Amino acid sequence: MDCHYYDAGVCRSCTRMGMPYADQLRDKQSAAAAVLAAHAAPSAWRDPFAGTESGFRNKAKLVTGGAPGEVTVGILDARGRGVDLRDCGLYEAPLQAAMTPVVRIVEDLRLLPYDVPRRRGELKHLLLTTSPAGELMVRFVLRSTGQLARIRDALPRLLSEVPGTRVVSANIQPEHKAVIEGADEIVLTDDDTLPMDLDGIRLHLRPNSFFQTNTSVTKGLYRQAREWISDLDPTVVWDLYCGVGGFALNAAGPGRRVFGSEVSAEAIASARISAAERGGEVHFEAGDSARVLAESSWPAPDLVIVNPPRRGLDADLAAQIENGPAAYLLYSSCNPQTLARDLDRMPSFQVRAARLFDMFPQTTHAEVLILAGRVPTTGQPRAATAAS
């Protein structure tokens, strides 16, 4: 992949830009395997799963800068000034197509970009997300509601000039700190979810929902999870940190009961919509997973699925899994370092299979999915061979 922003030294976010993609995958696999060497034998590793090396991002998180009529969208430089990156080659085509008309509307509305050094202005970020169907979610992150009326009045124009726009919202982030969005979300459209159809399963993203940035690789991640789960054929599955229900819904099957927990009530609401559409015995509950497990009447699981944030599992939740009844663990991690730490905390499990999923080409970031099973009581080495 070539990038004129990188070549000009304007943006160096893609730290592996210019490296042949095959070499990037090899290096990521080697690095992840080294970090997890105490837990996963070389024979446990499958070939990496990769999508395209450009045009893969389904979300654009754009810092706004400049001034009315000269708005920049992209990043800030070392002085806190806006750097325009609207032609970044990482974005999916619908995002590329939406960028110019959205910015034109921002400029015509005279929305005042937030000036970080001077701590003044209103529009902080534009957050754009696209679905596999090419539909869009457009979010305006504002310091206050002061310019909200302008956006609300321009909604018909936005829906007309940016084809495929389904959800439009304003997020209010009043604090001067490095936080992209605030707690208050004001949905301006009738629709409040963006459907994401993935291999016959429809997920529903609300404005604050988490979803992997790379849709095609996410499909591969869920397919691999389904394959391993199908081979195990568990009766009861727990999905902790379940988000909008991606793993839980892919784990569902005839004669199988699936239970998911997530701290975000909005994510659980979305997951329940998807579960109702899909059918099957899939149940979701909002709340901290450790508390949910301590208080719920869920049946004992054969398999536990976890997909935590970069910080990994909370120590008490890792202890609950280690001391619980599950025979198998499916762990999706965006940080091999914390994955290795969590496996140290759960010594009863040994890795049977592992695979790298390249969600973030041109960077060193790695997503790893591992399948682990309880160590046999006879005491065998913890780094096991790949699952058959």
N, C-alpha and C positions, 0 to 999 in steps of 0.2 A: 504494500500500500504506500502511495506517495501522498504527502501532505505539504502544501505550500506554507501553511502556518508554522509547521515544525521546521521546515527548511529555512524560513525567515527568522526563526528564533522567537516568534510571537507566542507560541504555546508549546510547552514541553511536557504536557500531561501524559502523553503516550510515550513512556520511557523506552519502549522497545521498537519504536518507529524506525523503519529502515532495515531491521533484522528480518531475514527470510522467515516466513511463517512456520515452516517445518522446524526451523531451529528454535523458534519461540516455544513451540509445543514440546520439543525435546527437553529444553531447559526447565520448563514448568514441571514436567513430569519428574525429572531428576530431582528438582528442589523439593517437591512434595514428598517423593519417596524417601528422600534423605531425612526430612523432618519426622516422618512416620516410620522410620526403619525399625524402631523398637517394637512396633505393633503390626506392621504389614510386611510380610516376606516379599521379595521381588516377584515371585510367582503369583502373588495375589493381584497384581496390577493388570488391568485391561488396557487396551490401547486408548489413548485420549479421544474424547469426543469433541469435535470442532465444527463450527459453522463457517460462515464467511468471515474474512478478516477485515472487511469494511461494510458499511451500510447495515450494521447489525443492531444498533441501539434503538430500543423502542421508547426511550424516554430522553428528553432534552431538559436538563436543569440549567437554565440560562440566567446568569447574573445580568441585570440591566445597569447600564451606565450612560454617560453622555448627558445630553440635554434634550428637551423637547424639540423635535424636528431633526435631531442628530443622535438618535438613540442607538446604543450598542447593546448587543446581546451575546453573551459568551462567558468571559471570566474577567477578573480584575488583575491589573498588573501590580508590581511591587509597591507602587504608590497609591493603590486603591482606585485606580482609574479604569474605566471600562475598556475591554478589548473585544472587538466584534469577531465572532467565530461562526456566523450563521451558515457558512459554507462548509462546515466540518464534515468530513467524509464518513464519520462513524454512524450518522443517523440514518434510520430507515427512510425510504423514499417519501412516505406521507408526511414525515416530520420536515424533510427538506422542502416539500411543496408548501407546507403551512407557514414556514418561517417568515417569508417575505410579506405575505398579506397580514399576518398577525402583527408584525413590527410596524407595518404601514398604518394599521388601525391605532396602535399605541401612539404613534407620532401624530396622527390626525386628531386624536383626543387630547393631545397636549398633556399626557400623563407625565408627571415629573419623576424621572428616575432617581432612586435614592443615591445620594452622594456620601459614600462611606467616610472619607476624611472629614467632611464638613458636617456629617450627621444631619442631613436635611434631605427632603424629597419624600416620595411616597411609594413608587413602584420599585420593589426590591428584586424580584425574580419573575421569570416566566417559566412555567413548568408544563411541558407538552408531552403527552403519552399517546402512542398509537397502538391499535389492536391488530391482530392478524387480518381482520376484515378491512383495515384501512381507516377505521373510525378514530376520532380524536377526543382526548380530554385536554382542555386548556384551562390552566390555573394562573391567576394573577396573585402574586404575593405582595401585599400592601402593608405599609407601616400603620395605617389607620383606615377608617372607612371614609375618609375625606373625599376621595376620588371614586368611590364605589358607584355613585349615581351615574357617572360618565360611562362606566363599563356596562352598567345595567341598561342604559339608554342605547348603547351601541350593540346590544346583543343580537338583534335581527340582522344587522350588517355583518357581524362576525359569523353567524350561522350561514349567511349567504355567500360571503367571500372566502370562507375557509371550508370547502366541501368536506363532508364527513364528520364535522364537529358534532359531538353527541352530548358532552358534558362540559359546562363552563362554570367555574367557581372563583371566588375570591377568598384567599387565605390571609388572615390578619396576623402579622408578626411585628409587634410594636418595639421589641427590644433591639438595642444596638449590640449585637453579638453574632458570632459565626454560626447561626442556626438558620437553616433554609426556610422553615415554615413554622407557624405558630399553632396554637390549639384551636382557634376559631376558624371554621370553614363555612362560607356562605355559598350555597349552590344556587346558581342563577337560572339553570335550565330545568325543564320538567324531568328529564332523566338525571339520575344521580349516580349511576354506575356505568362503567365502560365494560361491555362483555368481551372476554378473551376466550375464543374458541380454540382449544388445544386437543387435537386428536379425539374429537367427539365429546369432550368435557368442557362445559362452559363455566369459566370463572367470572366473577363480577368484581371489578375494581372500583372502589369508591375513591374520592380524591386523596384521602390519607392512607390508602392501602399500600402495603409493600408488594412488589412483584419483581421478579428477576428482570434485569435490564436487557437480556438477550433472549428473544422469544424462541428462535429456532433451537438454540442450545437447551433452553428450558424444556422444550418438547423432548429432546433426547434424554435429559435428566429424568423426567417422569417416566419415559418408556423403560429406562434401565431399572428404575425403582419397581415398576409393574412387573418386569421380568423376574427380578429377584424375589419379590413378594409372591408371585405366582408359583415359583419353585418351592417356596417354603409352605405355602397354602395355610397360613395361620387362621385360626378361628376368631380371635379377638385382636384388634390392632389399636394401639394408642398413638395419636399424632400430636406431639407437644410442640409448641411454637407453630401452630398450624396455619397462621395467617388466614388467607381467604380460602384455604382448604385444598390446595393443590395436591399435596401428597395423600391426604386422607381420601379424597375423591378418587384418586388413581389406585388406592389400595382396596377400594370397595370391590366386592364380588359376591357371588351366590353363597349363601350360608356363612357369610363373614360379617361380623359386627365391628364397626370402626367408630372410635371416639376421638374428637379433637378438642384441644384447648388453646386459647390465645388470649393475651391480655387486652387486646383491642376489641371493644364491643362492636365497633363498626365492621371490622374484619369478620367477626363471627356472624354478624347479620348478613354479610355477603355470602359467607360459606353456607349458611342455611338456605339461601335462595338457590345456590348451585345444587345443594343436596336434594332439595325438593324437585328440581328439574331432572336430576339424574336418576333419582330413585335409589332403592337399596337401603340398608340399615346403617346410615351414617349420622352421627349425632355430634353436635358442637356445643361447647360451653365456654363462656367468657370468664377470664380471670387468670391470675398468675398460676402457672402450671403446677408448681409445688403445692400451692394451697388447694387447687382443684383436686389433685391426687390425694391429698390428705383428707379432704372432706367429701369427695364424691363416692357414689356407690357403683362406679364402673366395675365390670367384671375383670378378672385378672387377665392381662394380655399375654399372648404368645410372642408378639413383636411390638417394640416401641420405635417410633420414628421421631427424630428431632431435627430441626432446621433452625438453629439459633442464630442470633446476630454475630458479628465478628468477635465479640467478647467471649463467645462460647456459652456453655451451660453454667447456670448458677450452681455453686458447690452443693447446696442442699438438694437440688433436683438430681444432680449426678449421683449423689448418695442414695436417693430414693430408687433410681434406676438400678444401681449396683445391688441394692439389697432387696429389690423387687422380684417378681416371679417371671419376668419376660426371659425367654430363651434366646431371643435375637434382638439386635439393635441395628437400625438403619439410620445413619447419621449423614446429613448433608451439611457441609461446612464451607464457608467462604474464607476461612483462615486456618490453614493446616497447623499452625502453631498452637492455637487453642484447642483444636481437635486432638492433637497429641497430648496436651495437658489433661483434657477430659478423659481420654482413654487411660491415662495414668490413674485417674480417680475411679475408674471402673475396671479394675484388674480382672474381674471375672469374665470379661469379654475379650475375645481375640478376633482380629480382622480376617475374614474369609475371602473377601473380594474388595477391590478398590478401583476407582476410576476417576480420572480428571476430566472435568467439563470446562471448556475454555469460554467462560462467559465474557471475558474482557480481553480480546486480542489487542496487541500492541502495548500491553502492560504486563507486570509480573503477578497480577492478582490471579488466584486460582480457586476454583470451586471443586471440591472433592466429595464424592459419595462413597461411603464405605458400608459394607455389610459385615456385622460382627455377630459371633455366637458365643455362648458360654464356654469357658475353658473346661474340657473334660476333667472329671474328678480324679482321673489317674495321673493328671499333671503332665501335660505336654507343653512344648515351647509355645509362647504366646504369639509369635509371628507365624501364622498358619498359611497353608497353601490356598490357592484360589478355590472358590466354590465351584462345584461341578455343575 
